[in-house]
């Protein structure tokens, strides 16, 4: 929730599990297939931010993923608008659940996931490891990967991750730039607390940072 208050503890018993329910794993797989097999259009993360706020706050994590996956498929024309709802209505009326076995497709999908590569080398960088940097204060109108709770806070560059496409300009299709791992003190991010202090590490694009 980007540091928003009132939504309970971040760490909960059982939170080390990848999925709380079996359907969540299927939603994750669908999202991965949409990307690797080019079945959809747009970035799932950016689309989720267009979800109506009241629906977004009521939805669970993977319910938001499912919502954005449907929108990506609709934008590409892979499915029609409302097609999922119509299928659900037919299933509730007793239509058998469709099944499909396609071993060749499964092989292609797994191969596509294994072809994913780490970030490209960063090349020239503006900030060196050990440099104190401040996250820019900004209020972008569109998608951004810069957490709201970190804006205006000072941290230390711990590592250079590599180069990645800058997602704020046409998500994941814009020019690439260095990504830094920046360490922040918990009190600097969230204020004083009776809890013991800890370090928060955030991966941030170079455009999000400025000199202190």
C-alpha positions in Angstrom: 0.0 0.0 0.0 3.0 2.3 -0.3 3.2 3.1 3.4 -0.5 4.1 3.7 -1.7 3.9 7.3 -4.7 1.9 8.6 -4.3 -1.3 6.6 -2.8 -3.5 9.3 0.6 -5.1 9.8 2.7 -5.8 6.7 4.2 -8.9 8.2 1.7 -11.6 9.2 1.9 -15.2 10.3 2.1 -17.4 7.1 3.2 -14.5 4.9 6.3 -16.6 3.8 3.9 -18.6 1.6 3.9 -17.6 -2.0 0.1 -18.1 -2.3 -2.6 -18.3 0.3 -5.1 -20.0 -2.1 -4.5 -22.2 -5.2 -6.3 -19.8 -7.5 -3.7 -17.1 -6.8 -0.9 -19.3 -8.4 -3.1 -19.6 -11.5 -3.5 -15.9 -11.7 0.3 -15.4 -11.5 0.8 -18.0 -14.2 -1.9 -16.3 -16.4 -0.1 -12.9 -16.0 3.3 -14.5 -16.9 1.8 -16.1 -20.0 0.2 -12.9 -21.2 3.6 -11.3 -21.2 5.8 -14.1 -22.5 3.3 -15.1 -25.2 2.4 -11.5 -26.1 -1.3 -12.2 -25.6 -2.0 -8.8 -24.0 -1.2 -5.1 -24.3 0.0 -2.7 -21.6 1.8 -3.1 -18.3 -0.1 -5.0 -15.6 1.3 -2.8 -12.8 0.3 0.5 -14.6 -3.1 -0.8 -15.4 -3.8 -1.8 -11.8 -3.4 1.8 -10.9 -6.4 2.6 -13.1 -8.6 0.3 -11.1 -11.5 2.3 -9.4 -10.1 3.3 -5.9 -13.0 1.7 -4.0 -12.5 -1.6 -5.9 -8.8 -1.4 -5.5 -8.9 -1.1 -1.7 -11.4 -3.9 -1.3 -9.5 -6.3 -3.6 -6.8 -8.6 -2.5 -3.4 -8.6 -4.1 -4.1 -11.3 -6.7 -7.6 -10.0 -7.3 -5.9 -6.8 -8.6 -3.6 -8.9 -10.8 -6.6 -10.7 -12.2 -8.3 -7.4 -13.0 -5.3 -6.0 -14.8 -4.8 -9.3 -16.7 -8.4 -9.1 -18.1 -7.7 -5.5 -19.2 -4.5 -6.4 -20.9 -6.2 -9.3 -22.8 -9.1 -6.9 -23.8 -6.8 -4.2 -25.1 -5.0 -6.7 -27.4 -8.3 -8.2 -28.6 -7.4 -11.7 -27.2 -10.8 -11.6 -25.4 -13.8 -9.4 -25.8 -15.0 -6.9 -23.3 -17.3 -8.6 -20.9 -16.3 -12.1 -22.1 -15.1 -13.3 -18.7 -18.3 -12.2 -17.0 -20.4 -13.9 -19.7 -18.4 -17.2 -19.2 -18.9 -17.0 -15.5 -22.6 -16.6 -15.9 -22.7 -19.8 -18.1 -20.6 -21.7 -15.5 -23.0 -20.7 -12.8 -25.8 -22.0 -14.9 -24.1 -25.4 -15.1 -21.9 -25.3 -18.2 -18.9 -27.6 -17.8 -15.6 -26.0 -17.0 -13.5 -26.0 -20.2 -10.3 -28.0 -20.2 -7.3 -27.8 -22.5 -4.2 -29.9 -22.8 -1.4 -28.4 -25.0 2.0 -29.9 -24.2 3.7 -27.9 -27.0 2.4 -24.7 -25.7 3.5 -25.6 -22.2 7.1 -26.3 -23.4 7.2 -22.9 -25.3 5.9 -21.1 -22.2 8.5 -22.6 -19.9 11.2 -21.9 -22.4 10.2 -18.2 -22.6 10.3 -17.8 -18.8 13.8 -19.4 -18.7 15.0 -16.9 -21.4 14.5 -13.9 -19.1 17.8 -12.2 -18.4 19.0 -10.1 -15.5 19.4 -6.3 -15.9 22.0 -5.1 -18.4 25.3 -3.6 -17.1 24.7 -0.1 -15.9 27.6 1.6 -17.7 28.2 5.2 -16.6 26.4 6.2 -13.4 25.7 9.5 -11.7 26.0 8.1 -8.2 28.7 5.9 -6.8 28.4 3.2 -4.1 28.5 4.9 -0.7 27.0 8.2 -1.9 24.3 9.8 0.1 21.3 10.6 -2.1 17.8 12.0 -1.6 14.7 10.8 -3.3 13.1 13.6 -5.3 9.8 15.0 -4.0 7.3 14.7 -6.9 3.7 14.0 -7.6 3.6 12.3 -11.0 0.2 12.0 -12.7 1.0 8.7 -14.3 2.6 5.4 -13.3 5.8 5.5 -11.3 7.9 3.0 -9.4 9.0 5.5 -6.8 7.3 4.8 -3.5 5.5 7.7 -2.0 6.8 7.1 1.5 10.5 7.4 0.3 10.1 10.8 -1.5 12.2 13.5 0.2 14.1 11.0 2.3 17.9 10.6 2.3 19.6 7.2 2.0 22.9 5.6 0.9 23.6 3.9 -2.4 24.5 0.3 -1.5 24.8 -1.2 -5.0 24.2 -0.6 -8.7 21.7 -3.2 -10.0 22.2 -2.5 -13.7 20.2 -0.8 -16.5 16.5 -1.2 -16.9 13.8 0.4 -19.0 12.4 3.5 -17.2 8.8 2.6 -16.5 7.4 6.1 -16.0 7.6 6.8 -19.7 5.3 4.3 -21.5 5.8 1.5 -18.9 8.7 -0.7 -19.6 9.2 0.7 -23.1 11.0 3.9 -22.4 14.7 4.6 -22.4 16.8 2.6 -20.0 18.8 4.1 -17.1 20.7 2.8 -14.0 18.9 1.3 -11.1 20.4 1.7 -7.6 19.8 -0.2 -4.3 19.5 2.5 -1.8 19.5 1.9 2.0 17.2 3.9 4.3 16.9 4.1 8.1 13.4 3.0 9.2 13.1 6.1 11.4 13.8 8.4 8.4 11.1 6.8 6.4 8.4 6.2 9.0 9.4 8.4 12.0 10.3 7.4 15.6 9.0 4.1 17.0 9.2 1.9 20.0 10.3 -0.9 17.7 14.0 -1.5 17.1 15.4 0.4 14.1 15.9 -1.5 10.8 17.2 -0.8 7.3 14.9 -0.6 4.3 16.5 -1.3 0.9 14.7 0.1 -2.1 15.6 -0.3 -5.8 15.3 3.2 -7.4 15.9 4.5 -10.9 18.4 7.3 -11.3 15.7 9.8 -12.3 14.2 9.4 -8.8 17.4 10.5 -7.1 19.2 13.8 -6.5 22.3 15.0 -4.7 21.9 15.8 -1.0 
